Amino acid sequence: MPNHGTANAILPGRRKQVEAGADYFLSKRTDVYLVVAYQRAAAGSVAALYPVGNAGGRNQTAVNLGLRHTF
């Protein structure tokens, strides 16, 4: 599968990526979530996590932390 960047441009080079997430329920309808993603691009390429965009170098980390309440 190709690596797509901004405006659906195909980015050259290979990337390795790992993600982890956790969800903790505070009540029946409210929870806190955390997702962490890390990407490392091959030499000569840049990391590009969606929707963050291109990094200035080969490594990029994104952290999403949120509070969710359903009605």
N, C-alpha and C positions, 0 to 999 in steps of 0.2 A: 504494500500500500504506500503510495507516495506521501511525502511530507508537504502539507499545504500551509502556506503562510498567509499574510494579509492579502486581500483581494484575490484569494484563491490561486496565488502563484505557487508553483512547485519549487520547493527549496532543495538545492543540491546537498548531498552528503547524507550520512547515516546518523541516527540518533538513538540513544538508549534512554528509556524513561521508566520511572517507577512512581506509583501513587499509593497512598494509604489514607484511610478515612475512619472516623469514629463518630458515633451518634450516641448521645446520652439523654434519656428522657427525664425531664424535670417533673412532668405530670402526664396525664393521659393525652393531652393535646399540645404540649409544649416540649421542645427539645433543643439541645445545643449540638451543633455539628462542627467537625473540623476535618478538612481535607488538605493534604500536603502532597505536592507533585514536584519531582526533580527530573531534570533532563540534562543529558550531556551529549554534545554533538561531536562528531569526528573532527579531526584536525582539518582546518580550512573551512569549516562550517560554523554557523551560529545556532545556538539553541533558540527554539521558538515555540513556547507553550501557548495554546489557545485558551482564552482570549487575550492573554497578556501581550503577545507580540514578540518580535525579535529581541533577543538579549544582545548586549554589547560584546559578549564573548561566548565561549563554548558551554558554560554552565548556566542553568537557570532554575530557580526555585520559586514556587507559587504556594501561598497559604490562603485558604478560605476558612473563615470562622464565622459562624452565624447563629442566630437565635430564630427558631421557627415556631409559629403558633398557628394551628389550623382551626378553622371555624366550622 
